[in-house]
Amino acid sequence: MRLFIAINFDENIKRLVKHIINEIKKDSIQGRFVKEEHLHLTLKFIGQVSHKDLDKIMRVMDRAIVEGFTMKLKGIDFFKRKDGHIYFIGVEENRFLFDLQRQIHEGLKAQGFSLEDRVYKPHITIGRRIKLNKNFSLEKLVKAIDPITIDVCKIDLMKSEHINGELVYSPIYTRRL
């Protein structure tokens, strides 16, 4: 099964982010935008894992020494791609978030999981292969968006699978902070 650890959002946060997606979508000429039910912040992508490794992952999540915290979303940016950019909402620098992510990464590595070691850049992906009209102003949109603050009180181990041709994310374990 394909797994990742994430911070999932309540319906209010998803609605606010969906509003931003809809504003960008108005000026898009191509792209695949993230569905509201898929909005999350990935702490660590784990990849393909057998059922026998689930306990190891849950123990790593349980051992993370972090209390609940608040994070703020900040700005909209993109990763450049030839076939259309990956747009995302950034996260204001937050030592609690980075500490939680570091503990999870190191804990999983210590349990023998093969993980990418790239620098963690927290973000919420909002669309892939996006191409926008030339008159679109990202700066204007960012200025028009009210700040979004998120209270983080849990993390989820998520399963990613295709069911009847649809991508489905399902929480299989939740750790309260």
Secondary structure as UniProt FT lines:
FT   STRAND          2..8
FT   HELIX           11..26
FT   STRAND          28..33
FT   HELIX           36..38
FT   STRAND          40..48
FT   HELIX           51..53
FT   HELIX           54..63
FT   STRAND          69..79
FT   TURN            82..83
FT   STRAND          85..91
FT   HELIX           95..110
FT   TURN            111..112
FT   STRAND          123..132
FT   TURN            134..135
FT   HELIX           138..144
FT   STRAND          148..152
FT   STRAND          154..163
FT   TURN            164..165
FT   STRAND          166..176
//
